[in-house]
């Protein structure tokens, strides 16, 4: 049974990945930070193991990896967003965005690849965003951090390919999660109208893509950024 670690697995896309991978028969571990009650509920529903972790802390990440052990599949999902005019973004806003969205991904990935390299097999799946592809007004720091996720993915894929490890990213569009709870019904209706598929995405749309990228059958796909956005950008 392959072992998967999902960061930020207490809600939204992360929680759906936990559910989907558990249902598919993987041994699932996931991290959470503040959403303790939700994390315990996801763990109870799926028999996955929830581990509290500040993803920006190197020591906390080392502790999680030591508890989980040999990880076959890593899904770097933990992330934050923030809407602010560029001139209002503080240094703390910028640093916090990159500490969680980029530095955390770097630290977790660095912590798991030794065993993957030894085993000559591994899957690393990084959750980016369509705003990392095209940028979003009033979300410069978020867009920049998600663009960094894509660049990280493409570079690491070249480095780890000879070791039998694939590295890919998924760039969701507008997904029905807490991260988009600020959108009004009218705004959501407008987004649906702008989307060729006529709806916004569901967390399961992303989880299914992650399941495929984790599977043996995806072994010739690496360095790819998979858009899950209903065609709103092409």
VENURVEN-V405480 format. One record per residue. N is the residue number from 0. RES is the residue in one small letter. NEAR is the number of other ideal C-beta (glycine too) atoms within 12 Angstrom. Layout:
N|RES|NEAR  N|RES|NEAR
This chain:
0|x|13  1|x|25  2|x|33  3|x|44  4|x|49  5|x|56  6|x|50  7|x|45  8|x|50  9|x|38  10|x|34  11|x|37  12|x|45  13|x|47  14|x|40  15|x|38  16|x|50  17|x|47  18|x|33  19|x|35  20|x|42  21|x|31  22|x|19  23|x|24  24|x|17  25|x|33  26|x|25  27|x|42  28|x|43  29|x|53  30|x|50  31|x|36  32|x|30  33|x|19  34|x|24  35|x|18  36|x|14  37|x|24  38|x|32  39|x|21  40|x|20  41|x|37  42|x|29  43|x|16  44|x|21  45|x|32  46|x|19  47|x|36  48|x|30  49|x|38  50|x|35  51|x|27  52|x|39  53|x|27  54|x|41  55|x|29  56|x|21  57|x|20  58|x|15  59|x|25  60|x|37  61|x|18  62|x|19  63|x|36  64|x|30  65|x|18  66|x|21  67|x|32  68|x|17  69|x|27  70|x|41  71|x|35  72|x|43  73|x|53  74|x|48  75|x|50  76|x|48  77|x|47  78|x|42  79|x|30  80|x|33  81|x|30  82|x|24  83|x|22  84|x|14  85|x|20  86|x|9  87|x|16  88|x|24  89|x|15  90|x|12  91|x|14  92|x|26  93|x|22  94|x|18  95|x|26  96|x|33  97|x|31  98|x|28  99|x|39  100|x|42  101|x|36  102|x|28  103|x|40  104|x|41  105|x|32  106|x|32  107|x|44  108|x|40  109|x|25  110|x|33  111|x|40  112|x|30  113|x|18  114|x|25  115|x|32  116|x|21  117|x|16  118|x|20  119|x|16  120|x|24  121|x|37  122|x|42  123|x|50  124|x|49  125|x|49  126|x|49  127|x|42  128|x|43  129|x|38  130|x|37  131|x|39  132|x|27  133|x|22  134|x|20  135|x|26  136|x|13  137|x|19  138|x|32  139|x|26  140|x|36  141|x|36  142|x|32  143|x|27  144|x|41  145|x|41  146|x|32  147|x|33  148|x|45  149|x|36  150|x|25  151|x|37  152|x|39  153|x|24  154|x|20  155|x|34  156|x|31  157|x|17  158|x|22  159|x|31  160|x|24  161|x|12  162|x|23  163|x|22  164|x|34  165|x|37  166|x|41  167|x|42  168|x|44  169|x|44  170|x|35  171|x|47  172|x|39  173|x|38  174|x|39  175|x|26  176|x|33  177|x|22  178|x|32  179|x|26  180|x|17  181|x|16  182|x|20  183|x|11  184|x|12  185|x|10  186|x|16  187|x|21  188|x|16  189|x|15  190|x|28  191|x|23  192|x|17  193|x|20  194|x|25  195|x|15  196|x|20  197|x|14  198|x|22  199|x|32  200|x|37  201|x|24  202|x|34  203|x|24  204|x|31  205|x|43  206|x|40  207|x|26  208|x|35  209|x|43  210|x|34  211|x|27  212|x|40  213|x|38  214|x|26  215|x|17  216|x|12  217|x|22  218|x|19  219|x|15  220|x|25  221|x|30  222|x|26  223|x|25  224|x|35  225|x|30  226|x|28  227|x|36  228|x|33  229|x|27  230|x|18  231|x|28  232|x|24  233|x|13
